[in-house]
Amino acid sequence: MKDRINNFNAGPAVLPEEVLKEAQENLYSLPGVGMSVLEISHRSKTFDSIIGEAKDNLKSLLSIPDNYHLLFLQGGASTQFAMVPMNIMPPNNKADYIVTGSWSKKAVKEAKRVGAVNIAASSEETSFDRIPNEFNFSNDAAYVHFTSNNTIYGTQWNSEPETGDVPLVCDASSDILHKKIDVNKYGIIYAGAQKNMGPSGVTFVIIRDDLLKRSPDNLFTMLNYNTHTEKDSMFNTPPVFGVYMIGLVAKWLKNMGGLDAMYKVNKEKAELLYNCIDESNGYFKGHSQKDSRSIMNVTFNLATEELEKKLIAEALANGFSGIKGHRSIGGLRASIYNACPKTAVEELVKFMKDFQQKNG
Ligand SMILES: Cc1ncc(COP(=O)(O)O)c(C=O)c1O
């Protein structure tokens, strides 16, 4: 077996080799420090510069304006499903949600514990195979929530919904940093790090300053965004290793030429796979409608479950890991996040074509 195989896992997912190598080298001892990042105080100057540099690099990659705070929290994106409504739904306790998959539904479930939820659009009727283009927004919503990329179904927004003055909240867990976005259009962006940013255990949150005023005083301390903005993500012990790894990934992205360069490669990778699907004469059937296709998670089916099982088993034997679809929808899924090399996608396409030829 090769040292490293082609990794198409949905998350935790592939990380850049350069990042892993640097982390491995420094895990014994950070240069000039004599201890690893796992062993130093989070209040030390060394960690100060690690977290500071990670923030600076993310800020410059995404051109985050000064009226936004960057936070590294814990509890996964799933905790943000609750923190968002707890903090910014009051005082009217109403919000609009666009439902495009299982993760949006989970966000709705938590929001309903705080107040009224209006489903402004949903694609559930067609098995979440598309991004809606018609919305029934309410006129007194505290915010509009959407999921920019639907990891399980393989659909993705091309551009964010227009919500005027109503703050836009985005779960960007599976496509954060895959391209440049205009952060000014958002009130809050949150993402579990484990797909496109680093290891699991850290949640990255970007929140616009004015929204902090909405948090009720009686919120539990750890669930109040103000606790974390006031203490710069250091109210309690932060996930130090995760922050360190995110810093290395951000540095890698900058060295790659930034998010425009990354986006170009991401589009090329997705095109290779979608072309393979489209040119297979229906042998591979894409789940997503063409105009809603994700360039992060490519989902598809074969004619029978038996064939799908055969492909997954042969793929694994040939060094392709993680292409089994999510247990809720079955089929196949190749997650091709930023760190997935183009060569891995080229090899997968070749394998798929060979499989079709032998089993078509
Ligand atoms: C779009 C999206 N939102 C939320 C989550 C949940 O993230 P976490 O496991 O960090 O709570 C996931 C996890 O796969 C996801 O893909």
The ligand as a Gaussian input file, in Angstrom:
#p B3LYP/6-31G(d) Opt

LIG

0 1
 C      -23.062000      21.491000       6.209000
 C      -22.798000      20.908000       7.568000
 N      -23.274000      21.544000       8.648000
 C      -23.054000      21.064000       9.889000
 C      -22.375000      19.894000      10.104000
 C      -22.183000      19.394000      11.505000
 O      -20.912000      19.721000      11.915000
 P      -20.303000      19.258000      13.320000
 O      -20.076000      17.794000      13.218000
 O      -19.045000      20.071000      13.404000
 O      -21.277000      19.618000      14.382000
 C      -21.851000      19.206000       9.013000
 C      -21.091000      17.958000       9.225000
 O      -20.827000      17.178000       8.361000
 C      -22.081000      19.717000       7.716000
 O      -21.624000      19.080000       6.628000

